[in-house]
Amino acid sequence: MKNDYASRIPAAWLHLSRLFAALGDEERQRILLSFEPGEQLNVTQIAQASTLSRPTVSHHLKLLCEAGVLERARHGREIHFRLRAASLIEHLQSVIDYLEAHR
C-alpha cells in the first residue's frame, strides 16, 4: 500500500470525482441512456420520457453538464442537451490507463 493514501487526490483526477458522482445516480444514468447517438433533447422531451418532474430533470441535467457528461446549446428559446461522448470516453480512458498500469 502506498504511504500517501491520506494525501490529496492528484490534480489529474479531481474532475473524476464529479463525473463519478454524476454517473452514480440511477436517474441520471436513465437520462444518459435516453439519448440516441448524436441526438439533442430538451428538458421537456426528457421529462416526458421519464417519471420525474421537469424541475427534477433540470436539476439532474445541470449536474450532468457540470460533470462534463452533457453539453447545452440554445436553439431559439429552448436549451438542448447533447451527450459529450468523446469527453466521457477520454475521462474513462484515463481510469482504464491507470488500472492497466497497476495490474
C-alpha positions, 0 to 999 in steps of 0.5 A, a space after each residue: 500500500 502506498 504511504 500517501 493514501 491520506 494525501 490529496 487526490 492528484 490534480 489529474 483526477 479531481 474532475 473524476 470525482 464529479 463525473 463519478 458522482 454524476 454517473 452514480 445516480 440511477 436517474 441520471 444514468 436513465 437520462 444518459 441512456 435516453 439519448 440516441 447517438 448524436 441526438 439533442 433533447 430538451 428538458 421537456 422531451 426528457 421529462 416526458 420520457 421519464 417519471 420525474 418532474 421537469 424541475 427534477 430533470 433540470 436539476 439532474 441535467 445541470 449536474 450532468 453538464 457540470 460533470 462534463 457528461 452533457 453539453 447545452 446549446 440554445 436553439 431559439 428559446 429552448 436549451 438542448 442537451 447533447 451527450 459529450 461522448 468523446 469527453 466521457 470516453 477520454 475521462 474513462 480512458 484515463 481510469 482504464 490507463 491507470 488500472 492497466 498500469 497497476 495490474 
